Amino acid sequence: MNGQTSVGAARSISRSRILDFLELMKPELTGLSVLTSLGGYYLAAGQFQLQAFLAVGFGTLLLGGGAGTLNQYAERSFDALMKRTERRPLPAGRIPARHALLFGSVASLMGLSILFLLLNPLTGALGLATFVLYVFIYTPMKRMTWYATLVGAVPGALPPVMGWTAAGGALDAPAAFLFLILFFWQMPHFFSLAWMYRKDYGRAGYRMLTAVDPTGARTGFQTLLHAAALIPASLALAVVGVVGPMYAAGAAVLGVAFLVPCVLFRQESGQPEPQAARVNAIARSVFFASLIYLPSLFFLMTVDKV
C-alpha cells in the first residue's frame, strides 16, 4: 500500500510539474499566436501542405512558449509583487529560475530552427524579430514607458505574417493587413486588462499607461482609437481579394459589436471622477469581447477564403 501511495504521489508531482512548465509558456497568448499563424498560412496557401502547416504551428508554439518563459524569468521578482501573477511558477518557487531559463532558451531555439530549416529564411527572420522584440526590447521597456505597449504589439502582430510567408506569400498588402489587424486588436485587449489590474502594475513599478492615467481618459481614448482602426484594417482583406463578401459582412458586424464596449469605456473612464466598479465592469466587457472577436474573425477568414 505504501508503495502504491508513493507511486501515486510521484505521478501527481510529475503532472503538477508539467502543468507548471506549460504555464510558463503563457498558453493563452501562445495559443492565439499559433491560431493566427495557422490562419495566415491557410489564407496564403495555394496548395495546402500538411508538413508546412504543422511546421508553422509547432514553430510558433515553441518560439512563443519559449519567449513567454524567458519573459517570466526576467520579470519573476516583479511578478511576486502583483496579485495577478504572484502564484506563477517562478515567483511561487515551484520551478527554479535556472530551469526556466534553460527551458525557455531551448524551446525558443527549437522553434526558430523549425521556422528557418523546415520553412524558409523569411519566416525564420520574422520569428527571430518576434523573439528579439518581445524578450529583449518590450520586456525591459515596460518599466520605462507606456510606449512599450505599442512596441510589444509588433511581435504580437507578426505570427499571421509568419504563417503567410510560410505558405510562400510575400511581404505584400495582405500580409500588412494581417499585421494591422493583430496590432490594432491588441490595444483594446491589453488596455482593458491593464485597467483592471492598474494597481498591480503600479505596485510592481511598471510604467503602463493605466498606472499613470488616474482618470482613465487616455486609456479610454487609446482603446477606442485602435478599436475603430480595426474595422477598416479587417475589411481591407476583402478589398484586396483575399476573402469574400461573407467575410466582409461578418467582419463589419464583429467590428461594430467590439466597438460598442470600447465607446462605453471611453465615455465612462473619461469622467473627472470615474466610478471604479462600473468602469472595471466595462473594461472587463471590452476584454472578453476581444477574446470573442479575434477567433471569430479568423474563423470567417478560413470559411470565406477566395
N, C-alpha and C positions, 0 to 999 in steps of 0.2 A: 504493500500500500504506500509506504514512504517513497519507494522508487517511482511509482506512478505519479505521486504528487510532485516529485522533483522534476519529472519529465514535463508534466503539465505546466509547472511554473516556468521552466526554461522556454517552453514554446510560447507562453504568454509574454515573456520578456522579449523574445525574438520578434514577435508580432508588433509589440509596442515600439521596439527599436526601428523596425521597418517603417512604421507609421510616422515616427519622428523624422526619419530621413525624407519621407515623402512630403512632410510639412515644410521641411527646409526648402524644397523645390517650389514653394508657392504654387500649389496645384491649380488654384483658381485663375491666377494670371497666366501661368504657363499653359493651362488648358485653353484659354482664349487665344493665346498666340498660336497654338497648334491648329485650332479651329480656323483661324483666319489664314494661316499659311496654306492649309489644305484647300480652303476656298479659293485662294489666289491661284493655286496650281490648277484646280479644276476649270476655272474660267479661262486660263490661257492655253490649256491642253487641246491641241487639235486632235491628237490620238492619245487616249488615256493609257498610261504605262504604270502598272501597279508598283514596279520597283521604285520608280521615281516618286510616286505618290507616298509610298511608305518611307522613303529616304527623307523627303522634306518633312514629313510628320515626326519621325524619330529624331532627325537632326534638330528640329526646332524644340522638341521636347527636352532633349538633353542639354542643348545650349541654354534654353530659357530656365530650366531647372537648375543648371549649374550657376548661372548668373544670379538667380534668386537666392541660392545658397550662399554665394560669396557676398551678396548684399547683406544678408542676415549676419554673416560672420563679421563684416565691417561695422555693423550697427548694433552688435549684441549688447554693448554696455548701455546704449541709449534705449534699446527695446526694453531693458529691465526697468526703465523709468516710466513706461507707458502701460496703462492698464490693458489696452487692447493687445499688446504684444508681450507682456511680461511672462506669459505662460508658453511662449515659443520654446522649442527645444534647447536653444543656446542660453538665453537668459535664465531659464529654469534649471539649467545644469544637467539636462538629460542626455546631452551629447557633448563630448569635449570639443573645444574650439578647433583643435588641430585636426580632428576627424572631419569636421565640417569643411575646413579649408581644403583638405585632400579630396573629399568627395566632390565639392564644387569645382575644383580645378580639373579633376579627371572627367567629370560629366561634361564640362564646357569644352574640353579638348576633344572628347569623343564626338560631341555634336558638331563642332567645327570641321572635324575630319570627315564626317559623313557629308556635310554640305559641300566641301571642297572636292573630295575624291569621288563620291558617288553621283554628284550632280554636275556643277560647273563652277568655274572660278568666280563668276559674277555673284552667284548665290552665296558662295563661301565668303566673298568680300563683304556682302551685305550682312551676313551673320557675324562676321568679325567686327564690323562697325557697330552693330547692335550691342554686342558684348562690351566693347570698349566704352561706348557712350553710357551704358547703363551702370557698369561696375566702377569705372574709373573717373567718370565726369559727373553723372547725375547723383550718384550716391554721396560723395563728399560735398557736392554743391548744395544739397538740401539744407545744410547747416549755415549756408552763406546768404542765400537769396531765394525768394519765391519763384524767380525765373527758372529755377531748377525744374519746376513742373513742366514748363514748355520744352526744356532740353530733354527731360525724361520721356516726353511724349514722342520724341523722334524714334528711339529704339522700340517703343511700344507700337509704332505705326509701320515698322519695316517688315514684320512677318508675312503679311499678304503680298508684299512686293517680292519677298524671297520665294514664295510659292509661285508667283507669276513668272519670275526668271527661271525657276527650276523646271518649268514646262517649256522653256525656250523663249519666253517673252522678253522683250527689250525694256529698257527704262523709258517707256513711252507715255502717252497721255493716260491710258487705262491704269498703268502702274502708279502714276501720280495721283489719280483719283482714288485708288485703293488706299494709298498712303494718307491722303487728306481725310478720308472717312474715318480711319482709325485715329488720326491726330486730333481731329475735332471732337470725336466721341469721348476721348479720354478726359477732356477738360470737365464737362459736367459730371462724368463718372467720378473723377478724383476729387473735385472741389466739393461735391456733396458729401463724400466720405470724410474729407478733411474738416468740413464744417462741423460734423457731428462729433469729431474727436479733436477739435481745436485745442482744448485744454491739455490733452495728452501731448500733442505736438509741441505746445508751448513749454510744457514741463520738461520735455526731453531736449529742448533747445533747437528744434527745427524751425527754420525761417520760412515756414509755409505762409501763403497769403492769408489763410484763415487765422493764423496765430498773430498777425499784425493788423488785422482788419476787424476791430471790435464791433462795428455795426453790421458787418457783412455786406455792405454796399458794393465794394469792389469785387468780392467773391461772387455775389449775385450777378453783377454785370458780366464778368468773365464767363460764368456758367451760361447765361443767356446768349452771349455773343457767339460762343462756339456751338451751342445747340442750334442756333439759327444758321450758321455757316454749314452745318452738317447736311441740311436739306439740299442745297444746290450741289454740294460735293457728291452726295449719293445719287442724285438724278443725272449727274454728268456721265455716269457709266452707260446709261441708256442713250444719251445723246451721241456718244462715240460708237454705239452699236454693239457693245459687249453683251448687253442684256436687252430684253424686250419690253413691251408696254405693260405687261402684267407686273413686272418688277417695278417699273416706274410708278405705277399707281400705288402699289404696296409701299414703296419707299416714301412716297409723298404722305401717305396716311401715317406711317410709322414716325416720320419726321415731325409732323404736326402734333401727334399724340405725345411725343417725347418733349416737344417744345412747351406744352401746357404747364407741367410742373416746374419747368425752368423759369417761365414767366412769373409764376406764383412765388418762387423762391426769390427772384429779383425784387418783386414788389414788397414782400414781407421783410426780407433782410435789409432792405434799403431804408427802413423806417428809423427815426432817431433812437427809439428805444424798442428794438425788436423783442417780441415775446419769445423767449428761448424755447419753450416747449413746442410752440406752433412752428417756429422756423425749423427746428430739428425734425419735426414730423414731415415738413415739406421737403427738406433736404433728403430725408430717408426715401421719400417717394421718387425723387429725382434719381437717387442711387439705384433703386430697384427697377425703375423704368429703363435705366441704361443697361441693366443686365438682361432685360427682355428685348430691347431694341437691337443690339448687335447680332445675337444669334438669329433673330427673326430676319434681319436684313440679309445676312449671308445665306439663310435658307432660301429666300426669294431669288438671290443671285443664282443659286445652283439649279433651281427648278425652272428658271426662265432664261437660261443661258442661250444666246443666239448661235 
